[in-house]
Structure formats: structure tokens, C-alpha cells
Amino acid sequence: MKQRVIFLMMVSVAMVRGADFRRDIRPILEKHCYECHSEKAKKEKAGYVFDNLKRFGNDIDPRGVVVPGDVSRSRLFEVMTMTGDNQMPPNGPRVSPKEIKLLREWIEEGALLEAGKAGGGGAAKSGLAARPAVVELPVEDWVSADGKTVKARFVRMSGDAVVIRTAEGRVFKVPMSRLGAASQERAKERAKAAVGAEEKP
């Protein structure tokens, strides 16, 4: 009986804790983003500011840089985990696996800036949890035109490039021209299937 109580207490603590914006996420943004995206630094590149929570909250939206509950559509998570010319931050230390995990948890849990409040300061909508779950595709071999292989999941198409994510959470945006023929066909098939799924009532 005593062991059962201890187990339930541990489960309860794990469920309550989650990723907290002030404790976990704000330090990550301050470390990696404030230099170019804060009122403190007087820089608002691309119009984004992360140290003013009211303004940042307006960008936490189904059409914003952070899509509550949907990591694959959140541009902030994408650029902070990708490599190459579009990675953020462009210089300095990369976002660590622990920080990536916290960012993912925060977004998946609704991207709350305060407990019980969604972006923009409005009350968190219960309908958020009722959104259709994103079916995560399996990890597959993606082969470049020169024969190099990376194991990753298809995320989406971005123009003439395919966005893929490794099991560790790293995101890569690969031009179709740099993929082998078989991987190009797979990307087209995955994109077509994704569009078909979105169009279903």
C-alpha cells in the first residue's frame, strides 16, 4: 500500500510539473534569442520580440510563430532546431537537447505564458486539447544525391525543400534537388498524403 501511494505521488508530481514558461522557456529565449529579438537589446529582427510577453503572446497563435499544441507548425521551434543558413541563433552556442525537449513540451502543452493562460493573456481554450492529433510519421532513411543517409521523420514541404526531423528533435530543411530520386518521390508522396488528410472533414 505504501509503495502504491509513493508511486501515485510521483506520477502526480510529474503530471503537474510540465514545462513552465518563466522557469524553463524564458531562460532559453534570453540565452539564444534576446540579442536580436528583444526590447532590451533594441532589436526586433523580422518584427519578433520575446521579452515583452504581451507582444510575444500575440505571436502565439495558429497563424503565429508558435502554434499551441503543434510543434510541427511552430516556426520558432523549427528554426531553433534546424541547421544551416536559416538556423537560429545564427551564431553562438546551439540549442541543447535538453532545451529542445523543454521547448517541445511547452508547445505541446499549449504554449502558456502563465499558468492557465494562453498566448496574448487570454484564458486557455479547452478546445485546444480537442484538436485532431498530428499523426507522427515513422523514422525513415532519407538519402542525399551523393548517397549520404539520415534517419528522420517527414514534417512538411517548405517551397522546394522538404523539412524532416530526427528522433532527437533536430530539424533539417533539405532542397529537393539535394535528395536522391527515391527520397524525392517519398517527399512528394508524404506531402500529398498530408494535404489529403487536411482536406478530410
N, C-alpha and C positions, 0 to 999 in steps of 0.2 A: 504493500500500500504506500509506504513512504517513498519507494523508488518511483512509483507512478506519479505521485504528487510532484516530485522533483522534476520528472520528465515534462509534465504539463506546464510547470512554471517556466522551464527552459523554452518550450515551444511558444508560450505566451510572450516572453521577452523578445524572442526572435521575430514574432509577427508584428509586435508594436514598434520595434526599433526602426527598421527600414532605412532608407536614405533620406536624411534631413537636409533641407537646403542650407540653412545657416551653419550647421555643424559640418556638413560634408561637401556640399556643392559650391558654396560661395568661396571657400579657400582655393578650390580648383580653378575657378574663374579668375580669382585675384592673381593667382600664380601664373596662369597661362594666357589670360585674355585682357586684363585691365590695361596693359601697356598700350594697346591700340583701341580698346573699346570701353572707355570709362570717362566719366565727367572729371574724375580726379586727375587723370592724365591729359584732359582736354583734347581727347582724340575720340572720334566717333566714326571710324572707318566703316564703310558700307551702311552707315546710319545706325549701327548697333551700339548700345550702351548697356553694360551689365552691372554697374554699381548703383544705378538708380532703379530700384525694384519696380516702381510704377511703370517706367518706360520699358524695362525688360519684360514685365508682365504682359504688356501689350503685344509682345512678340511670341508669347506662349499661347499658341492658338492653332487650330487645324490648318491654317494657311501661313503660320509663322515659322520662325527659325527653330522652334521647339514644338513638336506636336504631342500633346499629352497622351500617354499610353501607347505611342507608336514610335519606337526607336528608328525603324527603317525609313520613316518620312521626316525625321528630325535633322535638318541641315546642320545644326550645331554639333550634334554627335558625329555626323558623317565627316565633317572637316577636321574635327579634333582627333579622329582615329584613322584617317587616311594618310597615305604617304605620297610624296611627290610635290609638284608645283603648287597644288591647291591646299596642302596641309596647313593646319592651324594648331599652334602658332607656327609661323614660317621659320622662325629661328628659336634658339634656346632649347631647354630640355623638352623631350617628348612627353606626352601624357602617359602616365604609368598604367600598367594593367589594373592596379587597384583603383586608380582614379576612373578608368574606363568602366569598371564594374559599378562604381558608385553612380556615375552619370547614367548608365543604362538603367539601374534600379530606380533612380529618381524619375526618369522619364516614364518608365513602365508603370510606376505607381501614381502617375498623374501630373508630374512636374509641378508640385505645390511649392509656392514660395513661403507659405506659412501653414502650419497645421490646420487642415480643414478648409484651406482657401486655395483656389486655382489661380493661375496667372491673371494679372490685371486686378487682383484684390477681390474679385467676385467669389461667391460661395462655390465650392467644388460641386460639380454636377454629378448626381448619381448615375446619369445616363452614360457617363464616360465609361464605366465598367461594363456597360451593356453593348459597347461597340463590338462588331464582329472581330474575333481574334484573328490576328495575322498568322497564316499558316507558314511556318518557317520551313523552307526547303532543306533537303539534306545537304551535307557537305559533299562536294563533288570535285573531281580533278579538272582544273582549268589550265589548258596548255597554251603557251605563247607560240607565236610564229616561229621562234627559234628553238622550240622544244622544251622550254622550262615549264615546270608544273607547280601549281599552288592549289592546295585544298581549301575550298571556300564555298560559301552559300551564295546563290544569286539573290541580290536585293532588288535591283531595278535597273532600267535603262536610263541613261542621262545623255540625251543627244545621241552622238555617235559612239558612246562609250558604255560599257557595262560596269555597274557598281556591284562588287562582291565583298563578302565579309567572312573572315576566317573564324574558326571556332573560338579563338582568343579575343575576338571583337575588333580586330584590325580591319579597316575598310580600304579597299583599293578601287580606284576608278581607272579602268583599262580601256583605251581606244580599241574599237573592234578590229581595226587594221593590225593591231599587235597580237591578236589572238590567232591560233591555228584554225583551220577550216571547221573542224568538228566542234570546237568551243564557240565559234561564231554562230553555228547553227543552233547549239544548245541555248545560247543567249537569246536568239530570236524566238525559240520555242517557249522559253520561260517567260519572256516579255508578253508573248501572245496569250499564254495561259493566264498571266496576271491581269491583263486587260479584260479577258473573258470573265474572270471571277468578279471583277469590279462591276461589270455590266449586269450581272445576275441580280434579280430583285431580292 
